[in-house]
Amino acid sequence: MFESLKERYEKNWCRKDQLARFVQLAAITPEQYEEITGEPYSAI
């Protein structure tokens, strides 16, 4: 899942808010979110 989302984000097929939702669903970790976006994950 991580590699797929990373690729989608790099191609602008996925937004940060969508990635944050995957963190909430436990599909990726907050650390993986940070690795993909370059920004720390903060739960809202």
N, C-alpha and C positions, 0 to 999 in steps of 0.2 A: 504494500500500500504506500509506504513512504516514497519509494523510488518513482512510482507512478504519479503521485501528487507533486513531487519535486519537478518532474518533467513537465507536467501540466502548468505549474506555476511559472516555470522558465519560459514557456510558450505563451504566457498570458491567457491561458485557458481556465485558470483558477485564481480567485481573489483571496486576499488575506482573511476576509470575514468567513469565506468558505473553509479555509484551512483551520481557522479557529473553531469552527463547528466540528471538524474532524477530531480536534483535540478534546472537545467536550464529549464526543461519542467514544473516546478512547481508541480511535483508529490510529492516531499518531500521538507521540508524547509532546509535552511543551518544549523539550529540548530539540525534537525533530522539527517542530514549527519554527524555532529560532534558526536552525540550520537551513531550512528552506527559504525563509524570508529575510534573514539577517537581522531580525528584530526580536526582542524578548516577547514571550507570550504573556499576556496579562488577562486573566479571567475578568470579565465584566459582570 
